[in-house]
Amino acid sequence: MKKYYFLFLLSLISTFNIKYYISNEEFFPKIKETLLLTDLTIERAILSNEKITIIFFAHWCEYCKNFLPLFQKFSESKDIKKYNMTLGQINIDYYIKTRDKYNINYYPTIIYFNNFGKEKLIYNSELTYEGLNEFFYRNLINPFHILFNLNQSKEIEKKEGINFIYFGKNENDIKILINKSLKDYSHNYYFTNEKILYKEYNISKERTLLLIKEYDEKFDYLIENNITENNINLLIKFNEFPYILNVIDALDQMTYFQESIVFVVKNNIIKDFNDFIYKQAKIYRGKLRFCFLNEENDFKLIQFINYTNLSNVKISIIDFKQGDINNVLFNETFSYEKIIKFFDNYLKGNFKLSLKSEIIPINNNKTIFKLVRDNFINEVINNKNDIFVKFYSPYCGHCIKLSPLYEELGKKFEKIKNYIKIAEFNIVENDFDYFQIKGYPTLIFWNGNNKKIYFEYFGDRNINDMINFIIKYSSFYLE
């Protein structure tokens, strides 16, 4: 199923309260003291300024609208002078080449370019004035903080996100390594060699890097020779999110960052099931991300996933690759061993996609024959009769407009529907991967004598033209 159907689903989820605007009147006004950039000028601006920070925004984005006054306040403040940098702005909805070139996946994105574009740092702190000021102070003025006492470290534990403390001598090679490793992040990092802090955090050796976070187990470590750029990045990947994501973060990670998400419906009947899933989320961190769904609050997403009735637990692994949603359902009888094997097989690529289908209608004698995924092969490919099929989306305006006309066409063939069926296939509620449907509605005719080929209708949307098309390609003689 293509990307836009999934995005339509997101708009239905109650937690997403986003308004979309397409009018040019919603175009952001120019922020004072900033460069107004385009596809043609952005690269020149980066290459000609030793330090420049650019905000990439979309004019319909509520987060961008709320952040705009704060960014303007920052651009006019006395603080900006001590950073000695240029500011720029670009609306990437109007400059798609720039969006693709700089891989902008969320809004607003703020990037600091240093050394005439040779280095860059992506801002991912809070969207507040204080967050902006702290980010640039930490990275431009004083990137290394020294800890002297327990009170300071306790304040660090209260900070949001991830923070690092390096235990050991304040050595230049370690500074360079940590700064290089964290160049694409905005995490705080500190140095200490105070014995009271070694004792507080149970650190036994120098050259230990301690990660502190506000969720799950609060601490994680790298020791001595394991402190490498690659290992620091892995440590961040393992810890940057809780073991169990909330629904919004899970959907963000799946759609924007192509992560595989394990969606699990909470189960309060099977003893220890929810605790078991939490433990698996910890075990598979860095490989799979997990998200609990609630039957009451997340029913639309649960309905979309279309969990199987074969299992008394509801588990699905979904990824979003190349614009398509791939859904793999756990559809075995319940056991913890089978669930672990399900996760392992997915990671090995040993799985079958779970393809969505509406229930096959019991009484399918209406004017328009209803096709679903589970009866498509029998009713179209393996059936010797002719069949004319409308592939449609219930949300498509052209499909809705065609509907009464298509119903009238069905009535014209009702007396000979045992030989020529007029049918329809809902492409939203049923996965279809036999061939690519490029637009909606799409009208296709299969001749009963040879189902290996099909004929697509490109004529006008009127009864006579469609009837003549069916007569032309039918395996039956029709007057």
Secondary structure by P-SEA (a helix, b strand, c coil): ccaaaaaaaaaaccccbbbbbccccccccccccccccccccaaaaaaaccbbbbbbbbcccaaaaaaaaaaaaaaacccccccccccccccccccaaaaaaaccccccbbbbbcccccbbbbbcccccaaaaaaaaaacccccbbbbccaaaaaaaaacccbbbbbcccccaaaaaaaaaaaccccccccccccaaaaaaacccccbbbbbbbcccccccccccccccaaaaaaaaaaccccccccaaaaaaaaaccbbbbbbbcccccccaaaaaaaaaaaaacccbbbbbbbcccaaaaaaaacccccccbbbbbbbbcccbbbbbbbcccccaaaaaaaaaaaaacccccccccccccccccccbbbbcccccccccccccbbbbbbbcccccaaaaaaaaaaaaaaaaaccccccccccccccccccccccccccccbbbbbbcccccbbbbbcccccaaaaaaaaaaccccccc
